[in-house]
Amino acid sequence: MAPEVARDKASFMVQAKSLSLAVSLNTTTSLFMAQTVLRVFAAVSTLAAICVMATSSQTVVLFGFTIRAHYSYSSATRFLFVTDAIVCASSLLSLIFVYHLSRSGSNLKTCFYLFLHDMVITVLAISGCAAGTAVGYISRYGEEKMGWMAVCNRVKSFCNHMTISMVLSYVAFLSYLALAVMSSNKVMYEANGEYQRNERQACP
């Protein structure tokens, strides 16, 4: 009777381990798929934002003077352009790292580096969006107390293009915000797993 109980117990433990391994592999595959999709989404969004911004130009004649509006005339929009370019390039390069990570397996060190990358890009993306939003708000609505007049009523097409570019930049920021949250969860998961492995090895 005892050998049968032992065999049943061993069989149950094997099945439980197999089920746990299958769930873990499925979760890891879903995580890497989500990571890949969000990075591609961020790269496409920033690339579209760059294209829209670079082609946003309008020339108007005001009181006999020719005035041309272009993103390069504002330091804030130039900063947004540069941050979008960095986010786009970093997204494409990080895809290589994520692919390598999915093949070689994840560990605490590589997961932490990925989280650090995503956090830095998230902060960079929101800084560019904030700068562009500030100058965009003044351009559209002005600031009466400071004596700054709105200009979007004169160059409406230019402002509309810049608004589209801003929305695309915010989409990239939200993608990286989600990536940063996912990466932090992965770091905590790996840290917990490493702690449990060390505990088992320490036990006699």
N, C-alpha and C positions, 0 to 999 in steps of 0.2 A: 504493500500500500504506500509506504514511504517513498520508494523509488518513483512510483507513478506521480505522486504529488510533486516531487522534485522536478520530474520531466515537464509536467504541466507548468510549473512555475518558471522553468527555464524557457519554455516555449513562449509563455506570455511576455517575459522580459525581452526576448528577441523581437517579437511582434511590436512591442511598445517602442523599442529602439528604432525599428525600421520605419514605423509611422512617424516618429519624431524627426528622423532624418529626412523623410519625404516632405514633411511640412516645412522643415528648415530650408530645403532646397527650393521649394516652391516660393517661399517668402523671399529668398535671396534673388531668385530669377525675377520676381515681380518688382523688387526694389531696383535692380539694375535696369529693367525696362523703363520704369518711371524716371530714373536718373537720366537715361539716354533721351527720352522724349522731351523732358523739360529743358535739357541743354540744347537740343536741336531747336526747340521752340524759342529759347532765348536768343540763339544765334540768328535765326530767321527774323525775329522781331527787330533786333538791333540793326541787322543788315538793311531791312526795309526802312527803318527810321533814318539811317544814314543816307540812303538813296533819296528819300523824300526831302530830307533837310538840304542835301547838296544841290538839289534841283529847285529849291524854293527861292525864287528871285522875282522881284517885281519892280518896274520902273514907272514912276508917276511924275507928272509936271505940276508943280505947286507954286503959284505966284510967279510964274516964268522961270522957275528953277527946276531942273531935272533931279529928282531924288530916286535913288536905287536902294532897295531893301534886300539884304542878303544875310545869311546866318553868320558869315565870317566878320561882319561889322560889330558884333556883340561878343564880348569876352565870355559871357555866360553860355551863349549858344555854341561858341567854339569849344568850351569845356564839355558841354553835353555831347558834342560831336566826337570828341576824343574819348570820353568815357564809353560811349556806345561802341566805338571801334575796339577798345580794350575788352569790353564785355563780349563782343562778338568773337574776337580772336581767342580769348580765354575759354569760351564755351566750346569752340572747335577743338582746341588743344586738350581740354579736360575730357572730351569724348574718348581720346586715345587712352588716357589714364584709366577711365572707367572701364573701357573694354579690356585693358590689361588686368585690371583688378578682378573683373568677372572671370577671367581665365585662370589666373594664378591663385585666386582665393583672397579673401579679405583678412586683415589683422588690425589690431588696435592702432598701430603706427600709421599705416596707410590710410585708414579711415579718419584719423585725426588730421592728416595732411589735406585730405579731401574736404573735411569740414572747414579747416582754416582757409582754404582757397575759396570755398563758397561764401564764407562770411566776409572775406575781404572784397570779393566782387559784388556782394549785396550792398555793402556800405558805399562802394564806389558808384554803383548804379543809382542809388538813392541820392547821393550828393549831386550827380549830374542832373537828375530829374528835378531836384529842389532848385538848383541854379536856373535851369531853363524855365521852371514854373514861375519863379519870382519875376524874371524879366518879361515873361509872357503875360503875366497878370498886369504889370505896369503898361505894357504895350497895348493891351486890349482895353483896360479900364482907366489908366492913368493914375495919378496921385495928386489930388487937388492941393493938399496941405504943403506938399513939396514943390508944387508948380510944374509937375511933370504931366505933360499932355498925352492922351491916348493917340496912337498912330495907326491902329488897326482899321479905323474908319477910312484911312487913306490907302492903305495897302492890305486890303481884305484878303486877297488871294494868297499873299505871302503868309499872313497870320494863320489862315486856315491850313496851309501846308505844315507850318510849324506845330500847330495843334495836333495834327495827325501824327507827326513825328514824336511829339511828347507822349501821346497815348501809347504808341508802340514801345517807347523807352520804358514806360511804367509797366507794360506787360512783361518785358524782360526782367525788370526788378522783382515783380511778383513771382516770376518763375524761379529766380535765384533765392528769394525768401523761402519758397517751398523747399528748394534744394538744401538750404542751410538747416531747416528744421529736420528734414530727412537725414542729413549727414550727422546732425547732433544725436538723433535717436540711434543711428548705427554705431556711433562712438560709444554711447552708453551701453548698447547691447554687447559690443565686443569687450568692453571693459568688465562688464558683469560676467561674461563667459570666461575671460582670462582669470578673473578673481576666483571663480568656482573651480577652474582647473588647478590653480595654485593651492586651493584649499584641499582638493582631493589628493594632490601629490604630497602635501604636508602631513596628511593623516596617515598613521602607521597601518 
